[in-house]
Amino acid sequence: MTTFETVLAQAEAGEISTPSVFQGDYYIDYFGYQLATSLFNLSLLSKGMRMTRKGLRLKDLKEYYGLKGRTAIDCLPQLQAINDNYKTKFLNG
């Protein structure tokens, strides 16, 4: 089980609370937001750009989400699949 899956399970069980994320006047799902920003950063890295968040490395993303591969290009489809699975399971589309 990856760190992401562990934290997600803990949040579902009510063992941990997640921060509130707001866009304007409405609430955004925390894990959906986290996946979206990670996907954004990984897509930039796969295009040869540096990470937008200082201190965030490909190694960090690989460890947190359980991604396999040497480069960001190898890992991007895996993170997209995790994001799609999360949307289907938790956000209904």
N, CA, C and O of each residue as an XYZ file, in Angstrom:
372
protein
N       0.854     -1.177      0.000
C       0.000      0.000      0.000
C       0.898      1.239      0.000
O       1.819      1.350      0.810
N       0.621      2.153     -0.907
C       1.421      3.370     -1.006
C       1.042      4.344      0.108
O       0.032      4.167      0.790
N       1.858      5.358      0.276
C       1.575      6.380      1.285
C       0.256      7.071      0.978
O      -0.529      7.337      1.888
N       0.000      7.367     -0.296
C      -1.246      8.009     -0.695
C      -2.442      7.137     -0.320
O      -3.422      7.632      0.237
N      -2.365      5.856     -0.620
C      -3.464      4.942     -0.296
C      -3.666      4.827      1.211
O      -4.799      4.735      1.682
N      -2.578      4.831      1.959
C      -2.662      4.749      3.414
C      -3.355      5.973      3.993
O      -4.254      5.847      4.825
N      -2.941      7.149      3.558
C      -3.532      8.394      4.053
C      -4.996      8.489      3.638
O      -5.833      8.940      4.420
N      -5.307      8.072      2.433
C      -6.684      8.083      1.952
C      -7.565      7.170      2.811
O      -8.681      7.538      3.176
N      -7.058      5.986      3.126
C      -7.802      5.048      3.968
C      -7.988      5.599      5.381
O      -9.051      5.438      5.980
N      -6.955      6.246      5.909
C      -7.058      6.836      7.241
C      -8.088      7.965      7.266
O      -8.824      8.109      8.242
N      -8.143      8.755      6.214
C      -9.121      9.842      6.140
C     -10.539      9.280      6.037
O     -11.466      9.807      6.652
N     -10.701      8.213      5.259
C     -12.015      7.585      5.127
C     -12.489      7.004      6.459
O     -13.676      7.063      6.780
N     -11.558      6.444      7.231
C     -11.902      5.833      8.514
C     -12.084      6.870      9.617
O     -12.519      6.539     10.720
N     -11.754      8.112      9.321
C     -11.891      9.175     10.312
C     -10.735      9.243     11.293
O     -10.840      9.903     12.327
N      -9.640      8.574     10.986
C      -8.467      8.573     11.858
C      -7.682      9.871     11.761
O      -7.030     10.283     12.720
N      -7.745     10.513     10.605
C      -7.080     11.804     10.422
C      -8.071     12.767      9.782
O      -9.027     12.351      9.128
N      -7.834     14.036      9.976
C      -8.673     15.027      9.305
C      -7.833     15.728      8.243
O      -6.634     15.944      8.420
N      -8.477     16.072      7.152
C      -7.769     16.736      6.063
C      -8.041     18.229      6.124
O      -9.083     18.649      6.626
N      -7.125     19.027      5.626
C      -7.349     20.470      5.607
C      -8.500     20.831      4.677
O      -8.801     20.107      3.728
N      -9.123     21.936      4.957
C     -10.184     22.438      4.081
C      -9.551     23.238      2.952
O      -8.690     24.088      3.182
N      -9.983     22.960      1.745
C      -9.498     23.677      0.575
C     -10.708     24.347     -0.068
O     -11.696     23.690     -0.394
N     -10.616     25.662     -0.244
C     -11.727     26.410     -0.806
C     -11.309     27.100     -2.101
O     -10.184     27.581     -2.236
N     -12.239     27.136     -3.042
C     -12.076     27.894     -4.278
C     -13.223     28.879     -4.315
O     -14.361     28.509     -4.604
N     -12.931     30.108     -4.030
C     -14.001     31.096     -3.962
C     -14.899     30.816     -2.775
O     -14.484     30.953     -1.625
N     -16.128     30.424     -3.056
C     -17.100     30.183     -2.001
C     -17.407     28.705     -1.767
O     -18.248     28.383     -0.927
N     -16.757     27.816     -2.476
C     -17.119     26.408     -2.321
C     -15.905     25.547     -1.958
O     -14.754     25.903     -2.209
N     -16.219     24.410     -1.362
C     -15.228     23.459     -0.876
C     -14.732     22.577     -2.010
O     -15.518     22.143     -2.852
N     -13.432     22.310     -2.036
C     -12.819     21.403     -3.001
C     -12.292     20.202     -2.242
O     -11.712     20.351     -1.166
N     -12.488     19.019     -2.789
C     -11.987     17.798     -2.178
C     -10.466     17.875     -2.020
O      -9.763     18.145     -2.994
N      -9.953     17.645     -0.822
C      -8.529     17.792     -0.540
C      -7.671     16.851     -1.388
O      -6.684     17.283     -1.982
N      -8.037     15.577     -1.449
C      -7.216     14.632     -2.198
C      -7.313     14.866     -3.696
O      -6.348     14.626     -4.422
N      -8.456     15.330     -4.167
C      -8.586     15.702     -5.569
C      -7.673     16.872     -5.910
O      -7.035     16.895     -6.962
N      -7.624     17.844     -5.001
C      -6.742     18.998     -5.179
C      -5.283     18.555     -5.170
O      -4.485     18.995     -5.998
N      -4.946     17.690     -4.237
C      -3.574     17.197     -4.121
C      -3.158     16.456     -5.390
O      -2.054     16.657     -5.896
N      -4.038     15.604     -5.900
C      -3.736     14.887     -7.135
C      -3.600     15.835     -8.316
O      -2.708     15.665     -9.148
N      -4.474     16.828     -8.396
C      -4.421     17.775     -9.511
C      -3.114     18.561     -9.517
O      -2.509     18.749    -10.573
N      -2.677     19.019     -8.348
C      -1.426     19.774     -8.303
C      -0.221     18.881     -8.577
O       0.733     19.306     -9.228
N      -0.261     17.654     -8.086
C       0.844     16.720     -8.363
C       0.898     16.379     -9.840
O       1.980     16.289    -10.420
N      -0.257     16.190    -10.449
C      -0.323     15.899    -11.881
C       0.191     17.081    -12.697
O       0.901     16.899    -13.686
N      -0.168     18.287    -12.279
C       0.327     19.494    -12.942
C       1.857     19.568    -12.861
O       2.529     19.791    -13.868
N       2.393     19.380    -11.660
C       3.844     19.451    -11.485
C       4.567     18.358    -12.266
O       5.610     18.615    -12.867
N       4.023     17.141    -12.262
C       4.655     16.050    -12.980
C       4.573     16.269    -14.488
O       5.502     15.911    -15.212
N       3.491     16.843    -14.967
C       3.392     17.104    -16.407
C       4.399     18.163    -16.848
O       4.968     18.068    -17.936
N       4.618     19.176    -16.002
C       5.655     20.168    -16.320
C       7.036     19.528    -16.340
O       7.852     19.806    -17.219
N       7.283     18.674    -15.364
C       8.576     18.000    -15.297
C       8.782     17.090    -16.509
O       9.897     16.981    -17.019
N       7.724     16.447    -16.967
C       7.852     15.553    -18.124
C       8.128     16.321    -19.415
O       8.615     15.750    -20.391
N       7.816     17.610    -19.416
C       8.088     18.454    -20.584
C       9.452     19.133    -20.488
O       9.815     19.929    -21.354
N      10.201     18.819    -19.442
C      11.547     19.355    -19.298
C      11.645     20.590    -18.430
O      12.722     21.173    -18.301
N      10.540     21.000    -17.832
C      10.566     22.170    -16.961
C      10.846     21.735    -15.532
O      10.619     20.583    -15.164
N      11.329     22.644    -14.755
C      11.572     22.338    -13.347
C      10.271     22.354    -12.575
O       9.263     22.897    -13.028
N      10.312     21.744    -11.390
C       9.131     21.719    -10.535
C       8.720     23.139    -10.153
O       9.567     24.015     -9.984
N       7.439     23.352    -10.023
C       6.947     24.675     -9.668
C       7.020     24.911     -8.164
O       7.093     26.058     -7.722
N       7.001     23.858     -7.387
C       7.097     24.004     -5.939
C       8.532     23.727     -5.511
O       9.078     22.665     -5.807
N       9.117     24.646     -4.841
C      10.498     24.501     -4.413
C      10.629     23.321     -3.454
O       9.848     23.188     -2.512
N      11.600     22.485     -3.695
C      11.871     21.359     -2.822
C      11.145     20.081     -3.205
O      11.440     19.029     -2.638
N      10.209     20.130     -4.142
C       9.498     18.940     -4.579
C      10.308     18.267     -5.675
O      10.684     18.902     -6.660
N      10.569     16.997     -5.502
C      11.366     16.252     -6.467
C      10.565     15.082     -7.023
O       9.572     14.660     -6.430
N      10.999     14.570     -8.151
C      10.365     13.402     -8.748
C      10.394     12.238     -7.765
O       9.433     11.473     -7.678
N      11.468     12.103     -7.042
C      11.594     11.021     -6.068
C      10.474     11.094     -5.025
O       9.932     10.066     -4.618
N      10.134     12.304     -4.599
C       9.059     12.484     -3.612
C       7.721     11.998     -4.161
O       6.983     11.285     -3.480
N       7.418     12.387     -5.387
C       6.167     11.961     -6.009
C       6.138     10.447     -6.203
O       5.113      9.810     -5.960
N       7.248      9.873     -6.634
C       7.319      8.432     -6.843
C       7.086      7.672     -5.553
O       6.370      6.671     -5.550
N       7.672      8.124     -4.463
C       7.501      7.453     -3.177
C       6.078      7.600     -2.655
O       5.504      6.632     -2.157
N       5.503      8.786     -2.759
C       4.182      9.049     -2.201
C       3.081      8.286     -2.941
O       2.189      7.711     -2.317
N       3.150      8.286     -4.275
C       2.110      7.643     -5.078
C       2.470      6.228     -5.528
O       1.626      5.545     -6.110
N       3.688      5.772     -5.278
C       4.100      4.430     -5.684
C       4.344      4.311     -7.175
O       4.075      3.267     -7.769
N       4.848      5.365     -7.781
C       5.102      5.380     -9.218
C       6.400      4.652     -9.524
O       7.338      4.666     -8.727
N       6.442      4.014    -10.691
C       7.631      3.284    -11.132
C       8.155      3.898    -12.411
O       7.377      4.341    -13.256
N       9.462      3.929    -12.558
C      10.075      4.463    -13.771
C      11.202      5.411    -13.424
O      11.300      5.906    -12.301
N      12.055      5.655    -14.411
C      13.206      6.531    -14.188
C      12.891      7.994    -14.391
O      13.438      8.855    -13.703
N      12.014      8.277    -15.332
C      11.778      9.671    -15.696
C      10.327     10.065    -15.416
O       9.471      9.223    -15.149
N      10.087     11.366    -15.486
C       8.729     11.875    -15.295
C       7.815     11.408    -16.423
O       6.619     11.208    -16.215
N       8.373     11.236    -17.603
C       7.582     10.751    -18.739
C       7.063      9.343    -18.458
O       5.937      9.010    -18.828
N       7.884      8.512    -17.802
C       7.474      7.155    -17.440
C       6.387      7.163    -16.366
O       5.500      6.310    -16.371
N       6.454      8.112    -15.459
C       5.548      8.148    -14.306
C       4.227      8.855    -14.579
O       3.235      8.593    -13.898
N       4.200      9.741    -15.560
C       3.007     10.548    -15.823
C       1.759      9.710    -16.111
O       0.711      9.992    -15.530
N       1.819      8.691    -16.983
C       0.601      7.899    -17.231
C       0.108      7.166    -15.975
O      -1.094      6.962    -15.800
N       1.030      6.780    -15.118
C       0.639      6.099    -13.880
C      -0.127      7.042    -12.955
O      -1.134      6.654    -12.363
N       0.350      8.278    -12.833
C      -0.332      9.248    -11.980
C      -1.673      9.651    -12.593
O      -2.634      9.896    -11.863
N      -1.752      9.721    -13.910
C      -3.024     10.008    -14.558
C      -4.032      8.896    -14.274
O      -5.213      9.168    -14.060
N      -3.571      7.654    -14.270
C      -4.452      6.525    -13.962
C      -4.925      6.584    -12.509
O      -6.089      6.297    -12.229
N      -4.039      6.953    -11.586
C      -4.417      7.104    -10.179
C      -5.461      8.203    -10.052
O      -6.447      8.045     -9.332
N      -5.252      9.308    -10.743
C      -6.192     10.426    -10.712
C      -7.555     10.013    -11.276
O      -8.588     10.320    -10.681
N      -7.562      9.327    -12.404
C      -8.814      8.874    -13.008
C      -9.550      7.900    -12.095
O     -10.771      7.975    -11.959
N      -8.817      6.995    -11.473
C      -9.408      6.032    -10.547
C     -10.005      6.751     -9.337
O     -11.093      6.403     -8.880
N      -9.296      7.744     -8.825
C      -9.793      8.503     -7.677
C     -11.081      9.241     -8.045
O     -12.050      9.226     -7.286
N     -11.085      9.888     -9.215
C     -12.275     10.613     -9.657
C     -13.465      9.674     -9.773
O     -14.567     10.004     -9.335
N     -13.245      8.513    -10.360
C     -14.327      7.550    -10.548
C     -14.853      7.038     -9.210
O     -16.061      6.915     -9.012
N     -13.940      6.746     -8.305
C     -14.333      6.138     -7.030
C     -14.919      7.148     -6.046
O     -15.901      6.847     -5.368
N     -14.337      8.331     -5.958
C     -14.707      9.253     -4.899
C     -15.456     10.498     -5.368
O     -16.213     11.083     -4.594
N     -15.260     10.911     -6.612
C     -15.881     12.157     -7.053
C     -17.001     11.907     -8.067
O     -17.612     12.849     -8.571
N     -17.259     10.650     -8.357
C     -18.329     10.264     -9.291
C     -18.201     10.932    -10.647
O     -19.140     11.544    -11.157
N     -17.007     10.796    -11.217
C     -16.858     11.305    -12.572
C     -15.778     12.279    -12.705
O     -15.539     12.792    -13.798
